[in-house]
Amino acid sequence: MAAPASNDALRRATEGAARVAWNRFGSWPRRVAILALLLAGIGLWVTHLESVDWRGMGTALAAMPLDRLWWATGLTATSYLAYSSIDLLARRVTGHAVRASSTLLIGFVSHACALNLGPAGAGFRFRLYMSHGVDAVRATAIWLFNIATNWIGFAAVAGTALAGGWIHLPDDWGLITHASRLAGLALLGSLIAYFVLCMKAHGHAWSLFGHRIMLPTPSVAAMQCALSSANWLLLAGVIAALLPSGVPFSAVLGALLASAIALAVIDVPAGLGVTETVFLAMLGSLVPVHELLAALLAYRALYFGGPLLLALALYAGIESRRLVNRRAAVHGE
């Protein structure tokens, strides 16, 4: 009778993780505020779409060269592999016993669901890891490790691009534009501080909200930076591959990084409306609106829609296999 008890514990832990994901929104006023921001983002998107040449957008999609789509597909697959490999790095740090192939699979499913579903997607990571015997504490550590790694790479790429003057923000953004180099230097400074802490304070644990926090080794920190930086560059490469030739990669990268900052403030699942608004503001003068939106629509299909469908199918297969094994174990008893 140990298996049913274990499954009950897993169910309770998963439900608890779902409640935590929902409760991160805080009180009802904050939830209402976030919903209002979501509606505002959709409203901004709709406002732009009202002036779109829909016939021209359809023509741009139909005329998109096949080699662009193949390049974007290949870069998408490589990007997901890079991000899923962060889970392999977390496996090394946390020491869990899940096989490497299963870890990569969990990383892919979790990443695809989190991109599309927002905070609710975190539940997939908890569910999958805990169904493989990883306890809630380690599952939480893996989740936090992923989040930290993602922003470490962002700091490296954005800091280098802004400090080096490779990204030019719109002049009408005022103070933000003028302070972009300083912002880049600040990001690089925070990254350097992280590496210094990893070198000096590795092995020392801090207590944060009742949990022990320990910094990784410098080699792990370097791998975090490499994997995440590669993912950000690949992500920009997907969009650049879908745009007409002649659009500078630095401009695409700048729009992507700016949209990431906007989404950190306005936590909208799949960046609905927010991504399009930022790209229209930053690239609208370089690319006709209908071609830009056609490229972003193809990007959403390739990077969000396709992987989500595959991830959900894989997740359903994992759950079905687990259910079959559970029934076999019950009948065997």
Phi, psi and omega in degrees: 000009182289326184297311178302321180297319179296319180294322177297319179296320179296318180298315180296319180295321180293318177298321178296320178296322178295320179294322178297317179300321179287320183290345178295342176287345176082214185286169180300322177302321180290323178298318178297320180297319181293320176297322178296320178295322177299314179296324178295318178298317178296321179298317177298320180296314181298320179301317178292322184292335180297331182262007183281141173278093186297322178295318178296324179295317177296321178295319180296321177294316181293328183270000182297123182303142182297326181294329175298316181295321179293318177299315181296322179295316179296319178292325177298312180299318180294322178296315179295324177295318179297314182290321179295333179292342175299326177294326175296321178293321177295328177298319178294322183286314185275339177076023178286164190257013179292137181301153182300317181296318178292325178296316177298319179297315178298318179299317180295309182300315182295317181294314180298319181288320180294321179299319186270329188252356179071215183304329180297335180293339179298332180298329179295319181297314180298314183299313184292315180294317183290332175289343175264012175091007178276130182287166186298324181295314180291322178299320177295320179298319179295318179299312180294324178298319178298314181298313181298317181297319179303316183280337173295315177296322177299315180299321181293311184288310182294319180299314180295316183293318181287314181295327180277356179073021181279341180248127179248113179279155180303141182297329183283003175276000171061236186300325181300318180295314183292332182264009186297319179295319178296321178297319177298317178295323179295320178296316178295323177297319178294325178293317178297319179299322179297315180295321179297316178298320179296325179285321187271326190245011177297135181098344177268132183255141173247153177258122181229113181053040176084003180243145178276127179246127179230132180286149179283175176288160178303325180294320177294319178300319179295321179291323174303311182297317183294312182296313183291320178299316178300320180296316179298318180292321177295321179299316176296325179296324178300312181292318180299324180294332183271345180274160177300150179296148181105345177280121183299137178300324180298325179291320178294316179298318179298317179295321179296314181294321178295321178293327177295320178295317179299321181286336174292333178271315180252094188281080182257126178306132180063010179064030186304119178086320183291311180302313181297319181298316181294316181294324177294322180291323187265333183244359183300333180275349182258333185227135174306142187304317183293327178286323179295314180292327177296318178295319180292326177294317177296322177299316179296321180294317184283317188266335182251300187297306182301306179300326179295316179298317178295318181297318180294323177294317178296318179297318179298321178294319178297315181294321179295317179295321179294321179294319178297316179295323179294317179294321178297321179294321180293315180292329178294329179285000000 
